[in-house]
Amino acid sequence: SKARDARLSSYQRLNVEALFAWRDVELTTPVETILGEPSARVVCAHCAEEIVNGREIWRDAQAYCIACAHGAYYRSVASWDAGFNSQRSRSRFSNLSCVLSGSSS
């Protein structure tokens, strides 16, 4: 579709720092539990994230990802929030929104 092609084109023009934020984490759940088994894909009713490998949690006939249903399966081991909330990071994510919406800044 045209909308999908436009999104892909937008992503391709952005640098890695504008698309992703990364931080060191420590798993609080065994990796075997996180991986799950291959199966159908569903979409989280809360965050719209695609859920694969049968890892969805069903509540009131709706599928939720584990993070929305029970909280994240990791925790930060460094002060990532300070960097994310910096002016530079806010600017990056603002620019990302403009590109994805088709606006120019």
Beta strands, then each sheet from edge to edge (+ up, - down):
strand 1: 25-27
strand 2: 42-43
strand 3: 50-51
strand 4: 57-59
strand 5: 62-64
strand 6: 74-76
sheet 1: 1+ 6-
sheet 2: 2+ 3-
sheet 3: 4+ 5-
end
